[in-house]
């Protein structure tokens, strides 16, 4: 095969197998695909690594030792230090090396896959269908591989095959799976079609996703910051028939903890960023005089109250600091809150 065919095959196959569109990973794969041809001084890698290629050329037949699983094992061990920069880079290079020699299985001379055995692996069985280097048939294969590589990279750039399949169908279960994959890396928007669980009025609207609640439901908010539970369970305010997820922007997510030991909530809560900050956890409030937490049936209550005889328990699920200050800012409490702060990636 021509060098360019090896490169495109390695890029296309690596993109598909690893599910990546990372240009660094694919570039390393393309470079590694040239190493098996170091057994000849006429190849690109042979000219760059001339002392090694000259040594191998004099002692081994072309497409023998360097086009085998033995060579793949040696190469994989030799580049282990690459894992310090990222395991995905290591896998990209191993994949590139493999496809760099495996593609020659489809040529007329085949390769010695199981070297030191001299038996050559050749496909297909009909010699007329095997490729000759630089032939019109190989140029046609190269064209097909280029198209395949472009499609694979585009699909993986958009989140992969599963994500695109889920997007096409718009099934709520698939949308929640997509949210679980992307929520820590992207600000997400849900395009929701469904109905209001109370009024039964049809709904077709975009909502910002706060977080998944379980395997069936999402917590979302509208442009006014009002939260809703969306999905198919009985607790939902919006029953969804179709959900499509859109990546709005890359984000960084910071998770910290706030501890309270019978102390006023206001100071620590007020010090938090007020936008795109979510508080979850349980607080115990001892002096509950005047404490009222309203409940609603037409929206999701991110703050709920379980009253007791002398104390009250307040549960927070993705509550905004503004709501916490408005309802609980004057009270003393004990407990632990998990703080999730979402910021645009710089």
Residue, then its C-alpha position, 0 to 999 in steps of 0.5 A: x500500500x501507498x503511505x497515504x493509504x496507510x495514513x488514511x486507514x489508520x486515521x479512519x479506523x482509530x477514529x471509529x474504534x476509539x470514538x475520537x476526533x482528537x487531532x493529536x490522537x489522530x496525528x499520532x496514529x497517522x505517524x505510527x502507521x508509517x513505522x511498520x515500513x521501516x523494514x525498507x529504506x525506500x519508505x518515508x520511515x525508512x529514510x528517516x530511520x535509515x540506520x535501522x531500516x538498512x539493518x532490517x532490509x538486509x536481514x528480513x523480507x519486506x512485510x515480515x517481522x515489522x508487519x506482525x503481532x510480535x512487532x506490535x507487542x514490541x512497539x506497544x512496550x517501547x512507547x509505554x512512556x507516552x502514557x504519562x502524557x495521556x493514555x489516549x495518545x498511547x492507544x492512538x499510536x498502538x492503533x496506528x501501528x496495527x492498522x499500518x501493517x494490517x492494511x497490507x493483508x489486502x495486498x498481493x504479497x500479504x504480511x507475516x502476521x504471526x512471525x517468526x512463522x513465514x506463513x503470510x496472511x493474505x485477503x481475499x482468496x482470489x488473487x485478482x481482487x488483491x491490491x497492487x501498490x499505486x494501482x487504480x484499485x488502491x486509489x479507489x480504496x483510498x477515496x472510500x477511506x477518506x470519505x469514511x474518515x471524514x464521516x467518522x471524525x464528524x460523528x465523533x466531533x458531535x459526540x459519537x455514534x450513540x449520541x447522534x443516534x439518540x439525538x435523531x430519535x429524540x427518546x427521553x431515555x437516550x437524552x438522559x444518557x447523553x446528559x450523563x455523558x456531557x453534563x460535567x463538560x458542557x452547559x446543556x440545553x434540552x429541546x422538549x416536546x411533551x405536555x404539562x402534567x397538570x393542565x395537559x397543555x402541549x409544551x414545545x420549549x427549550x430549557x437549560x439542564x440543571x442535572x439528572x435526577x434519576x435514570x428517567x427524569x431530568x431537572x431543568x429550568x426555564x429562562x426565569x430560573x423556575x425549575x421543573x422535573x421532566x421525564x415520564x415518572x409520576x413526580x414530573x411537572x412536564x411529561x416528555x415525549x421527545x427530548x433533544x440535547x444541545x451543547x451550549x458551551x464548554x464548562x468547568x465544574x467545581x464541587x466543594x462542601x460547606x459545613x455548618x455547626x449550629x451557625x447562621x447560614x447567611x454569611x457562607x451562602x452569600x459568599x458563593x457565586x449567585x449565578x450557576x451555583x447549585x446547593x444540595x444536601x440536608x440541614x437541621x434547623x433547631x429554632x424554627x419559629x416563623x420558618x415556612x417553605x412553600x410547596x408547589x404542584x406546578x414546579x419542582x421545589x428544590x427546597x423542601x421542609x420536613x418539620x419536627x416537634x422541636x427541630x426541622x429538616x430541610x432538604x436541598x436539591x440543586x437549589x440556588x443560593x438566592x433561594x436559600x438566602x431568601x428562605x433560610x438566610x436568617x436561620x441557624x443550622x447544622x449539616x453539610x451542603x455540596x456546592x456545585x459551581x458551573x463556569x464557562x471554560x476559559 
